[in-house]
Amino acid sequence: MTQSEIRQSNATQPEAKLGQEPNASAKAIDVAVGILMRPNGDVLLGQRPQGKPYAGYWEFPGGKVEANEDVASALRREFMEELGVSIVCAEAWCCVEHVYPHAHVRLHFYISRHWEGEPQSLEGQAFAWQGAVDVQPLLPATIPLLQDLDEVRRAVQS
Ligand SMILES: Nc1nc2c([nH]c(=O)n2[C@@H]2O[C@H](COP(=O)(O)OP(=O)(O)OP(=O)(O)O)[C@@H](O)[C@H]2O)c(=O)[nH]1
């Protein structure tokens, strides 16, 4: 995936600040998050493995952007490492910040409808394709996005 393949979608929202107001002195950690969306609107979620904060919580796949890496490259790397999936193209969807006890994160959400490979559990994590998302518990920063995501899902189905 190249920068030119990262498109801004109409669904992009202004940055929202969720949860506790981020502490200006805490540096936000950038995280690339990808939502694989099938033609019927189903989306892929994974369960955080043991040993990580919020182990057992469900999330959209992704991970931290490394030093000297852009968000699109991080997205592609994380999907290959976690799921063995090659993202062919993805659209920036929204960006939210959340302050957890363990970190202040800035989550860059992308939606991809075009990828290569079937998702595999390369890190031993459970994953699930979902219509209306009903796995629990979900990471707190992700929950408020589900309503907007449902609108995107419905739009691709119609
Ligand atoms: N992937 C992902 N991370 C999310 C979501 N929502 C959310 O709050 N996060 C937060 O974003 C951060 C992601 O960091 P991570 O620890 O999973 O990243 P990583 O895979 O690079 O981990 P590592 O440092 O062990 O290599 C966590 O603080 C996690 O709580 C989501 O939907 N997907």
The ligand as an SDF file (V2000), in Angstrom:
LIG
                    3D

 33 35  0  0  0  0  0  0  0  0999 V2000
   -5.3680   -2.4420   17.6960 N   0  0  0  0  0  0  0  0  0  0  0  0
   -6.2340   -1.7010   18.3940 C   0  0  0  0  0  0  0  0  0  0  0  0
   -5.7910   -0.9660   19.4570 N   0  0  0  0  0  0  0  0  0  0  0  0
   -6.7190   -0.2570   20.1160 C   0  0  0  0  0  0  0  0  0  0  0  0
   -8.0830   -0.2390   19.7340 C   0  0  0  0  0  0  0  0  0  0  0  0
   -8.7690    0.5470   20.6140 N   0  0  0  0  0  0  0  0  0  0  0  0
   -7.8850    0.9990   21.5270 C   0  0  0  0  0  0  0  0  0  0  0  0
   -8.1340    1.7160   22.4750 O   0  0  0  0  0  0  0  0  0  0  0  0
   -6.6150    0.5180   21.2300 N   0  0  0  0  0  0  0  0  0  0  0  0
   -5.4240    0.7990   22.0300 C   0  0  0  0  0  0  0  0  0  0  0  0
   -4.3160    1.0550   21.2020 O   0  0  0  0  0  0  0  0  0  0  0  0
   -3.1330    0.5380   21.7700 C   0  0  0  0  0  0  0  0  0  0  0  0
   -2.5570   -0.4940   20.8110 C   0  0  0  0  0  0  0  0  0  0  0  0
   -1.3900   -0.9500   21.3190 O   0  0  0  0  0  0  0  0  0  0  0  0
   -0.8920   -2.4820   21.2650 P   0  0  0  0  0  0  0  0  0  0  0  0
   -0.2640   -2.7750   22.5760 O   0  0  0  0  0  0  0  0  0  0  0  0
   -1.9860   -3.3880   20.8260 O   0  0  0  0  0  0  0  0  0  0  0  0
    0.1480   -2.3430   20.1190 O   0  0  0  0  0  0  0  0  0  0  0  0
    1.2030   -3.3780   19.5720 P   0  0  0  0  0  0  0  0  0  0  0  0
    0.4730   -4.5060   18.8820 O   0  0  0  0  0  0  0  0  0  0  0  0
    2.1620   -2.5720   18.7520 O   0  0  0  0  0  0  0  0  0  0  0  0
    1.8140   -3.9670   20.8800 O   0  0  0  0  0  0  0  0  0  0  0  0
    3.2890   -4.2480   21.3600 P   0  0  0  0  0  0  0  0  0  0  0  0
    3.7360   -2.9390   21.9860 O   0  0  0  0  0  0  0  0  0  0  0  0
    3.0920   -5.3330   22.3790 O   0  0  0  0  0  0  0  0  0  0  0  0
    4.0730   -4.6480   20.1510 O   0  0  0  0  0  0  0  0  0  0  0  0
   -3.5110   -0.1010   23.0970 C   0  0  0  0  0  0  0  0  0  0  0  0
   -3.3180    0.8340   24.1440 O   0  0  0  0  0  0  0  0  0  0  0  0
   -5.0130   -0.3600   22.9230 C   0  0  0  0  0  0  0  0  0  0  0  0
   -5.6670   -0.3280   24.1710 O   0  0  0  0  0  0  0  0  0  0  0  0
   -8.5200   -1.0090   18.6180 C   0  0  0  0  0  0  0  0  0  0  0  0
   -9.7110   -1.0910   18.2170 O   0  0  0  0  0  0  0  0  0  0  0  0
   -7.5370   -1.7220   17.9800 N   0  0  0  0  0  0  0  0  0  0  0  0
  1  2  1  0
  2  3  2  0
  2 33  1  0
  3  4  1  0
  4  5  2  0
  4  9  1  0
  5  6  1  0
  5 31  1  0
  6  7  1  0
  7  8  2  0
  7  9  1  0
  9 10  1  0
 10 11  1  0
 10 29  1  0
 11 12  1  0
 12 13  1  0
 12 27  1  0
 13 14  1  0
 14 15  1  0
 15 16  2  0
 15 17  1  0
 15 18  1  0
 18 19  1  0
 19 20  2  0
 19 21  1  0
 19 22  1  0
 22 23  1  0
 23 24  2  0
 23 25  1  0
 23 26  1  0
 27 28  1  0
 27 29  1  0
 29 30  1  0
 31 32  2  0
 31 33  1  0
M  END
$$$$
